[in-house]
Amino acid sequence: MQLVTTAQMRALEQAAVDAGATWDGLMEQAGWGVAQEALRRLAPATGRHVVVLVGPGNNGGDGLVTARHLHDAGAIVTLYLWRRAEPAGDANWQRCRARGIAELAAADDPDQARLRALLREADLVVDALLGMGISRPLEGELAAIVDTVNAQTAMGASRALVLAIDMPTGVDSDHGAVGTTAIRADVTVATGLPKWGLLLFPGRAYAGSLALAAIDLPQRELEALMSALLTADYARRLLPARPADAHKGSFGKVMVVAGSLNYPGAAALACAGAARVGAGLVTLATGRTVILGGSRAPEVTLLPLAEGEWGAIGPNALADLEPHVKHYAALLFGPGLGTADATREFVQRIFGLDRPKPKLRVGFLASASADEQALEARLEQLPPTVVDADGLNLLATVDDWAERLPRGRFVLTPHPGEMRRLWKAGELPGDAPTAAREAATRWDQVVVLKGATTVIAAPDGRALVHSRPNPALATAGTGDVLAGAIAGLLAQGLAPFDAAALGVYLHAAAGARVRDELGDAGALASDLLIQLPKAIKELKG
């Protein structure tokens, strides 16, 4: 399911009209789809009270179509009209009048007393005031109407379900921003396609659950869109095969370079995450101090690495790691490594960041030095690599790190703070989708920008958005599990973008299972681990 900006949606609608559709026809499709979602939630509709808040534009027109279909299904509908012109040229309003649907103009209810009376009796409130494309905060009469609806429903004075058409009034459809106030919906029915603002906080918190009212849009223009919602159907297509005659080598080997004296658990969680999504073998490469500490799954094999001071992995560890890593299908680098000077030197050495940037060579007129050739050969031996947590923080200490990593071979998994450090800026360039896409393009790597809404971006401009907010995941170590899951899927042969997408989906699905079982407080990152294979099983159906 593609995601669109306001401008993209308007262009799609115009393209549909240019191809032979009519604006009235598109509005009828949208209103019909909204009505079906409303009827599903109202059922049975007969005798149920509905208030439709109707604004002056196309969103108000969608509301009038919805009102007509709800009336025809037996609901008792009242239109509450804000700044809508008289219905002489408004066919949908005329159809409502022909049915005798009750009306009340907001201008005749200056203190919203009659609106409050309607809300007390309502079973459903339909928000069709503004929709997408708002350009300034709500004020005056409109803000008062919105505040009245929110107050009545929040305090329990109304039993009504609040359904917003396309966007809750007051939420920016591109960025999810909220100014002075906005409708707090229980469900938002996007018309045509979901807009970015429905997935981005704070707007996401106002939208409630999400549904779609489909309209006919030109297929060629749809195929050109580069952003989509990460859904179960999308994730299901990415699941790697599990043939009956497989052996552990069939599902790939993951090398996890992680852990330190202070953070041994991060290494254990990352390894378990890789194993629980189906990797055939997981090896933990870490300092001897961490290995002696135990606290890892018995199935994980070990590669001791040379240490610097205080148990930190040191630069000499490269000699321990290099002969082995080329035999692995995926590498995970970073969880719990710490940021000691010795570890920073190790990171710089393994990725060749400790040397001056090579001078530009042109064709056969100049050749690489022996050291450069050795470095290029070593970097070519690195398998697809996930860099997470302290791995990202250590990369960020090198000014030109992004220019020197092999292109298209890495999945970077920052949270916003790590993203700012990588970007070397106090603020990110725009909202999360903008930042993730710009970073993926600039760095030529897959970027997973983590948060309540997570964005997966590819260097070619593709982006997936997953919005399944879950406070149960707001605890230490859950990111280590996600990084391990992505590495485990890379080892099974998925491309970096696909491994990142499926890893994000399964991680969130496992988190939802944990929340359902334990609640949204007190869950531990380790609780996710047993839920990952169950999430895979559930996704397979």
DRENLO-300531 format. One record per residue (C-alpha): residue in one letter; x, y, z. Coordinates in steps of 0.1 Angstrom, whole numbers, padded with zeros to 4 digits, always signed. Example, Ala and Ser with C-alpha at 12.3 -4.5 7.8 and 13.67 -1.06 7.14 Angstrom:
REM residues 2
A+0123-0045+0078;S+0137-0011+0071;
This chain:
REM residues 541
M+0000+0000+0000;Q+0017+0032-0012;L+0020+0063+0009;V+0016+0098-0006;T+0022+0134+0002;T-0006+0159-0003;A+0008+0170-0036;Q+0012+0135-0049;M-0025+0127-0039;R-0037+0157-0057;A-0017+0148-0088;L-0031+0112-0087;E-0067+0125-0085;Q-0060+0149-0114;A-0045+0121-0134;A-0076+0100-0128;V-0098+0129-0140;D-0076+0134-0170;A-0080+0097-0178;G-0118+0099-0178;A-0130+0099-0142;T-0151+0127-0127;W-0146+0146-0095;D-0181+0136-0084;G-0174+0100-0092;L-0142+0100-0071;M-0161+0116-0043;E-0188+0090-0045;Q-0162+0062-0043;A-0145+0078-0013;G-0178+0085+0006;W-0190+0050-0001;G-0158+0035+0012;V-0160+0056+0044;A-0196+0046+0049;Q-0188+0009+0047;E-0161+0013+0074;A-0186+0032+0095;L-0214+0007+0090;R-0190-0021+0100;R-0183-0004+0133;L-0219+0007+0139;A-0236-0026+0130;P-0265-0027+0132;A-0270+0009+0119;T-0307+0011+0122;G-0317+0037+0148;R-0281+0047+0156;H-0274+0084+0159;V-0247+0099+0136;V-0233+0135+0135;V-0214+0144+0104;L-0192+0175+0107;V-0192+0190+0072;G-0166+0215+0060;P-0164+0237+0029;G-0142+0216+0006;N-0140+0181-0010;N-0136+0165+0024;G-0170+0180+0033;G-0183+0165+0001;D-0170+0131+0011;G-0188+0136+0044;L-0221+0143+0026;V-0218+0111+0005;T-0211+0092+0037;A-0241+0108+0054;R-0264+0098+0026;H-0253+0061+0027;L-0255+0059+0065;H-0291+0074+0063;D-0300+0049+0036;A-0287+0021+0059;G-0312+0032+0087;A-0290+0056+0108;I-0304+0088+0122;V-0281+0114+0106;T-0276+0151+0114;L-0253+0173+0094;Y-0234+0200+0113;L-0222+0224+0086;W-0193+0248+0090;R-0188+0274+0063;R-0203+0253+0035;A-0219+0274+0008;E-0256+0270+0000;P-0265+0238-0018;A-0277+0252-0051;G-0247+0237-0070;D-0239+0210-0045;A-0254+0178-0057;N-0244+0157-0027;W-0260+0182-0003;Q-0291+0183-0024;R-0293+0145-0022;C-0291+0147+0016;R-0319+0173+0016;A-0340+0152-0007;R-0339+0125+0020;G-0348+0149+0048;I-0315+0145+0066;A-0314+0170+0095;E-0291+0200+0093;L-0276+0225+0117;A-0253+0254+0107;A-0224+0261+0130;A-0231+0298+0125;D-0264+0293+0142;D-0248+0276+0172;P-0221+0301+0183;D-0215+0285+0217;Q-0217+0249+0204;A-0246+0242+0229;R-0266+0224+0203;L-0235+0205+0191;R-0229+0193+0226;A-0265+0181+0228;L-0261+0162+0195;L-0229+0146+0207;R-0245+0134+0239;E-0269+0113+0218;A-0244+0103+0191;D-0231+0068+0185;L-0208+0080+0157;V-0192+0114+0148;V-0178+0117+0113;D-0151+0144+0109;A-0153+0158+0074;L-0143+0194+0082;L-0110+0199+0064;G-0091+0167+0054;M-0056+0170+0039;G-0036+0201+0031;I-0041+0224+0061;S-0017+0252+0061;R-0021+0269+0095;P-0033+0260+0130;L-0070+0259+0137;E-0085+0290+0153;G-0118+0307+0160;E-0150+0289+0154;L-0134+0258+0139;A-0110+0254+0168;A-0140+0257+0192;I-0159+0229+0173;V-0129+0206+0174;D-0124+0213+0211;T-0160+0206+0218;V-0159+0172+0201;N-0127+0163+0219;A-0140+0174+0253;Q-0174+0156+0249;T-0158+0123+0238;A-0129+0124+0263;M-0149+0131+0294;G-0174+0103+0286;A-0203+0127+0280;S-0207+0110+0246;R-0206+0074+0238;A-0197+0082+0202;L-0170+0067+0181;V-0151+0094+0163;L-0142+0087+0126;A-0121+0111+0106;I-0123+0111+0068;D-0088+0111+0052;M-0071+0132+0080;P-0082+0142+0115;T-0090+0180+0112;G-0059+0199+0124;V-0033+0173+0116;D-0008+0182+0088;S-0011+0156+0061;D+0025+0156+0051;H+0044+0158+0084;G+0019+0148+0112;A+0023+0182+0129;V-0005+0195+0151;G-0009+0232+0158;T-0034+0245+0184;T-0057+0216+0184;A-0069+0186+0163;I-0097+0161+0163;R-0088+0130+0183;A-0102+0102+0162;D-0108+0066+0171;V-0104+0056+0134;T-0092+0075+0103;V-0103+0063+0069;A-0078+0075+0043;T-0094+0081+0009;G-0074+0069-0021;L-0041+0063-0003;P-0028+0070+0032;K-0009+0103+0037;W+0024+0105+0054;G+0010+0126+0083;L-0011+0096+0094;L+0020+0077+0103;L+0041+0104+0119;F+0039+0116+0155;P+0022+0136+0169;G-0004+0132+0142;R-0003+0094+0145;A-0016+0097+0181;Y-0047+0116+0168;A-0055+0092+0140;G-0065+0061+0159;S-0067+0029+0139;L-0063+0033+0102;A-0085+0021+0074;L-0087+0028+0036;A-0115+0039+0013;A-0101+0029-0021;I-0108+0050-0053;D-0098+0042-0088;L-0064+0058-0096;P-0042+0053-0127;Q-0020+0023-0123;R+0010+0038-0141;E+0011+0067-0117;L+0007+0044-0087;E+0036+0023-0098;A+0058+0054-0099;L+0054+0060-0062;M+0084+0051-0041;S+0070+0050-0006;A+0047+0024+0009;L+0033+0011+0041;L+0050-0020+0055;T+0021-0044+0058;A+0017-0081+0066;D+0011-0089+0029;Y+0043-0071+0020;A+0063-0089+0047;R+0049-0123+0039;R+0063-0122+0004;L+0098-0117+0019;L+0099-0148+0041;P+0128-0170+0031;A+0121-0205+0020;R+0126-0234+0045;P+0129-0265+0023;A+0124-0299+0040;D+0158-0312+0030;A+0177-0282+0044;H+0206-0283+0068;K+0221-0256+0089;G+0243-0244+0061;S+0212-0237+0040;F+0202-0209+0063;G+0234-0190+0065;K+0260-0182+0091;V+0260-0149+0111;M+0290-0133+0127;V+0281-0110+0155;V+0308-0086+0167;A+0294-0072+0199;G+0297-0069+0236;S+0320-0053+0262;L+0326-0055+0299;N+0297-0031+0306;Y+0273-0044+0280;P+0276-0082+0277;G+0238-0086+0274;A+0236-0067+0241;A+0258-0093+0225;A+0236-0121+0238;L+0204-0104+0227;A+0217-0098+0192;C+0229-0133+0187;A+0196-0147+0199;G+0177-0124+0176;A+0196-0137+0146;A+0190-0173+0156;R+0153-0168+0164;V+0146-0156+0128;G+0161-0188+0114;A+0198-0183+0108;G+0216-0217+0106;L+0246-0208+0128;V+0255-0177+0149;T+0290-0169+0161;L+0298-0143+0187;A+0331-0126+0181;T+0339-0107+0213;G+0366-0101+0239;R+0376-0129+0262;T+0362-0110+0292;V+0327-0111+0277;I+0331-0148+0268;L+0341-0158+0303;G+0310-0139+0316;G+0287-0164+0299;S+0250-0153+0297;R+0244-0164+0261;A+0225-0192+0244;P+0244-0225+0243;E+0238-0227+0206;V+0260-0197+0199;T+0296-0205+0189;L+0325-0183+0199;L+0354-0164+0184;P+0376-0148+0211;L+0390-0114+0201;A+0421-0096+0214;E+0413-0070+0240;G+0427-0036+0249;E+0423-0020+0283;W+0394-0029+0306;G+0381-0057+0284;A+0374-0035+0254;I+0379-0051+0220;G+0412-0037+0207;P+0428-0030+0173;N+0447-0063+0173;A+0414-0081+0172;L+0414-0076+0134;A+0439-0104+0131;D+0416-0127+0150;L+0385-0118+0130;E+0398-0114+0094;P+0405-0151+0086;H+0370-0161+0096;V+0346-0134+0085;K+0348-0142+0048;H+0332-0176+0056;Y+0300-0159+0069;A+0269-0148+0050;A+0262-0118+0072;L+0280-0096+0098;L+0265-0076+0126;F+0287-0050+0141;G+0281-0028+0172;P+0257-0038+0199;G+0273-0032+0233;L+0308-0026+0219;G+0314+0005+0239;T+0333+0035+0226;A+0367+0030+0242;D+0397+0043+0222;A+0409+0008+0216;T+0375-0002+0201;R+0373+0029+0180;E+0407+0020+0165;F+0395-0016+0158;V+0364-0002+0140;Q+0385+0021+0119;R+0409-0007+0110;I+0382-0032+0100;F+0365-0007+0077;G+0397+0009+0065;L+0389+0042+0080;D+0423+0046+0098;R+0441+0054+0065;P+0441+0086+0045;K+0415+0087+0018;P+0430+0073-0014;K+0439+0098-0041;L+0417+0097-0072;R+0431+0073-0098;V+0422+0076-0135;G+0420+0044-0156;F+0452+0025-0163;L+0474+0056-0159;A+0476+0051-0121;S+0475+0020-0100;A+0466+0014-0064;S+0494+0008-0039;A+0499-0026-0024;D+0483-0014+0008;E+0453+0000-0010;Q+0449-0033-0029;A+0450-0053+0003;L+0424-0030+0019;E+0401-0032-0011;A+0405-0070-0011;R+0396-0072+0026;L+0366-0049+0023;E+0354-0071-0006;Q+0355-0101+0017;L+0331-0085+0042;P+0296-0100+0039;P+0265-0078+0039;T+0268-0060+0072;V+0244-0045+0098;V+0259-0017+0119;D+0240-0008+0151;A+0244+0011+0184;D+0280+0017+0193;G+0291+0006+0158;L+0272+0037+0145;N+0286+0059+0172;L+0321+0049+0164;L+0316+0054+0127;A+0303+0089+0134;T+0337+0098+0149;V+0352+0096+0114;D+0345+0127+0093;D+0343+0110+0059;W+0331+0076+0070;A+0302+0074+0045;E+0324+0081+0015;R+0348+0053+0023;L+0325+0023+0031;P+0318-0001+0003;R+0286+0011-0014;G+0253-0008-0010;R+0266-0034+0014;F+0254-0021+0048;V+0222-0017+0068;L+0225+0011+0093;T+0200+0010+0121;P+0201+0044+0140;H+0177+0058+0165;P+0173+0096+0161;G+0202+0105+0184;E+0225+0082+0165;M+0212+0095+0133;R+0221+0131+0143;R+0256+0120+0152;L+0260+0102+0118;W+0246+0133+0101;K+0269+0155+0122;A+0241+0180+0128;G+0221+0191+0158;E+0188+0186+0138;L+0178+0161+0111;P+0168+0174+0077;G+0130+0174+0081;D+0108+0147+0094;A+0118+0110+0098;P+0110+0099+0063;T+0128+0128+0047;A+0159+0122+0069;A+0160+0085+0063;R+0156+0089+0025;E+0182+0116+0023;A+0206+0096+0044;A+0202+0064+0023;T+0207+0083-0009;R+0237+0103+0004;W+0254+0073+0021;D+0243+0048-0006;Q+0233+0023+0021;V+0200+0010+0035;V+0190+0031+0065;V+0165+0019+0092;L+0155+0050+0113;K+0140+0036+0144;G+0111+0050+0164;A+0075+0046+0172;T+0072+0050+0135;T+0101+0033+0118;V+0113+0042+0083;I+0133+0018+0061;A+0150+0037+0032;A+0170+0024+0002;P+0196+0043-0018;D+0173+0042-0049;G+0146+0063-0032;R+0124+0035-0020;A+0110+0038+0015;L+0088+0017+0037;V+0071+0030+0068;H+0060+0008+0097;S+0038+0024+0124;R+0029+0000+0152;P+0036+0021+0183;N+0042+0000+0213;P+0055+0013+0247;A+0064-0023+0256;L+0094-0020+0232;A+0107+0012+0249;T+0132-0007+0270;A+0169-0014+0268;G+0180-0042+0244;T+0151-0043+0220;G+0173-0026+0193;D+0199-0053+0198;V+0172-0079+0190;L+0162-0060+0159;A+0197-0058+0146;G+0202-0095+0152;A+0170-0103+0134;I+0180-0082+0103;A+0214-0099+0103;G+0198-0134+0105;L+0176-0126+0075;L+0206-0113+0055;A+0223-0146+0062;Q+0193-0164+0047;G+0199-0146+0014;L+0176-0116+0016;A+0187-0084+0000;P+0196-0056+0025;F+0164-0036+0020;D+0142-0067+0022;A+0160-0081+0053;A+0156-0047+0070;A+0119-0046+0061;L+0111-0081+0073;G+0132-0077+0104;V+0113-0045+0114;Y+0080-0062+0107;L+0088-0094+0127;H+0103-0074+0156;A+0072-0053+0159;A+0049-0083+0156;A+0068-0100+0184;G+0065-0069+0204;A+0028-0069+0199;R+0026-0104+0212;V+0047-0095+0243;R+0024-0066+0250;D-0007-0087+0246;E+0007-0112+0271;L+0024-0090+0296;G+0011-0055+0291;D+0029-0024+0280;A+0051-0020+0311;G+0077-0044+0326;A+0085-0064+0295;L+0121-0072+0288;A+0140-0073+0255;S+0146-0110+0261;D+0108-0116+0261;L+0109-0108+0224;L+0131-0137+0216;I+0106-0166+0220;Q+0080-0145+0202;L+0100-0140+0170;P+0095-0176+0156;K+0058-0174+0167;A+0055-0141+0147;I+0070-0159+0117;K+0046-0188+0121;E+0016-0163+0124;L+0028-0144+0093;K+0030-0176+0072;G-0007-0183+0082;
